[in-house]
Amino acid sequence: MTDQKQAMMYGLATVLLWSTVATAFKLALADLAPVQMLLVACSASIIVMAIILTVQGRIAEVFRLRRAQYLQSMVMGLINPCLYYFLLFGAFDRLPAQEAQPLNYTWALVLAYLSVPFLGQTLRRIDVLAGLVCYAGVVVIATRGEVTSMSFSDPLGVSLALGSTLVWASYWIIATRDTRDPVVGLFLNFLFGFPVIVLVCWQTAGLALPLGGSLAAAVYVGVFEMGIAFVLWSKAMKKAENTSKVSNLIFISPFLSLVFIYFILGEVILNSTYVGLGLIIAGLWLQQKKVRDREAVLNHG
C-alpha cells in the first residue's frame, strides 16, 4: 500500500471517529455537567496517550524537554483541554447536536483570519467571501431558518460554540511554534490542564459522578475524540503525499455526523440545518481553495 493510500485510510478512520463525537457529547451530557464530562474525558485521554507513547517507545521523550517547554504546556493546557472543551461542552449542553456540531466546524475559517495578524498571512477576497458564506450558514442554523427575525434559538449556546472556534484556532496558531512531537506535546498539555479541571469540577458540579451510559460516553470521548483520533490524523498528515486530498475528507464528517444524530439521539434534522451546514461547508471549501491551488502548482512544478 502506498503512503498516500495509507494516509487516506488513516484519514477516513479519523473522520469516522469525529462523526460520532457529537452524538457521544449529548449522551454524556444527559447525566453529567459539562465540567464533569471534561474531567472524565480528559482522564481517559491522558491514559490513552500514555499507553500510545509507551507502545511506540517514546514515553521517555516526555521527561527530556527543556523547562521552557514544560512552561509552554502549562499555558497551552489552560487553552486545550481546559477552556476549549469547557466552551464546547457548554455549547452542546445547551444546543441540539445538529446545531452545535456545524457551528464548531467554522474554526477553520477563524484560523485563516487569525493567521493574518499573528502569522503574517495575507487576507484575500476569497477569504472574505468564504467568511460571508460560512457565517450566513451559522445564522441559518442558529435561527433555525427564521433568518429575518434574527432571533437565536439559544444565544448563550451559540456564543459558546462560536467562542470555542476562536479558542481552538488560537490554540493551533500557538502550536505552530511548538517544536515537540505532537502527541508528546498534547499529552503534556492535558496532563498540566488536568489539575485545573479537577479543581473547577470540585468547586462547581462536584466530583460525585453517576455511573451508567453517560459516564461510558464521556470515556469514549476521551479515548477516541481527544486521544486516538488525534494520533490517527497526525499519521495521516505525515504519510500524505498530497495533504489537501486527505484534508478534504473532513467535509464528510458533519454530514455523516447527522446520520448518527438522527438514528441514535433521535433528533429530527431540520431543513435549516441542511441549508446552514451546506453554506458552512461551501465557505470552508472556498477558503481551502488556496491550499489546493498551491499544492497543484507544487505537484506540477
Order of alpha helices (4+ residues) and beta strands (2+ residues): alpha-alpha-alpha-alpha-alpha-alpha-alpha-alpha-alpha-alpha-alpha-alpha-alpha-alpha
